[in-house]
């Protein structure tokens, strides 16, 4: 019997010891949690670096995950057409131009689906990170030679470099076999523009002023919105356009386009160039008065970010008001744009013949 009693006492002793150890461990865990609570209340989490950095600051997030060909292919329509825009940090900031640009697609007539075909070309790292946060097709075109992240004031060296780099990039897109609609990010998209494009044109461009004739070289083109088909003629044209920057030093791409549109080289290569009616593709230089016809509106003829944002927000408000009208009132064209406002002085100067070099496109 004695061995059995000893075994029983031993089991009881082990059970008590296990219970004591369990209670002691629980108390230690509780004490640690209390101390941690006081520690983190004294030093908030924001004081410590995140293990997972924000995409807006993470250097890895500023590198392309896929090559340009893959990004264009994913975004392209069946006929290999893409919509392209360029973006830098100043225009990419929250509640800035980029947000208004995307909003116009969402509230436009038949334009939301076109976001699937939009590729945003980021010119600096923060613009690329912001693009990744708000859109599905982004490509980083960051340059080590020049810093594009700040607002590039009109006609400064940084502005000119940015504009000419854009032209050279668009040429490369054509060489890859893609048609494109290029749009400045301050162009609001209110209707699907494709039904309004000329089917036979190689290169068609919006205007600051439209004479009423689609092939009249007296039209004043605006490089901030154009539709280009990929073929040998358009590729040679973009090469010529880019090379002409050395012929006209100190001018931006739009001014040079206005110079070379009458050059014999254009007819020699057989380029079919058309100019788009401001009734459909308007801007602050020459607003499209009938909201039943408008496809896009450009905040051109405007200097300064704040002025541009002010008028763009009013433009979106006017469109929303138009959409709220019953069909009968829409047909009567009782609503028109209330812009330009902040940009109105610049628009008047432009229409009165002030040289283009002094006004932002």
SULLINVEN-V781177 format. One record per run of one state. SS is the DSSP state (h for helix, s for strand, l for the rest). FROM is the first residue (numbers start at 1). TO is the last residue. If there is no record, write none. Layout:
SS	FROM	TO
SS	FROM	TO
//
This chain:
l	1	1
h	2	42
l	43	44
h	45	47
l	48	58
h	59	62
l	63	67
h	68	75
l	76	80
s	81	87
l	88	88
h	89	92
l	93	96
h	97	107
l	108	108
s	109	109
l	110	111
h	112	117
s	118	122
l	123	124
h	125	134
l	135	137
s	138	140
l	141	156
h	157	175
l	176	178
s	179	183
l	184	186
s	187	189
l	190	190
s	191	191
l	192	193
h	194	196
l	197	202
s	203	209
l	210	219
s	220	228
l	229	231
h	232	243
l	244	252
h	253	260
l	261	263
h	264	268
l	269	272
s	273	275
l	276	280
s	281	283
l	284	295
s	296	298
l	299	304
h	305	324
l	325	326
h	327	331
l	332	343
h	344	351
l	352	355
h	356	358
l	359	361
//
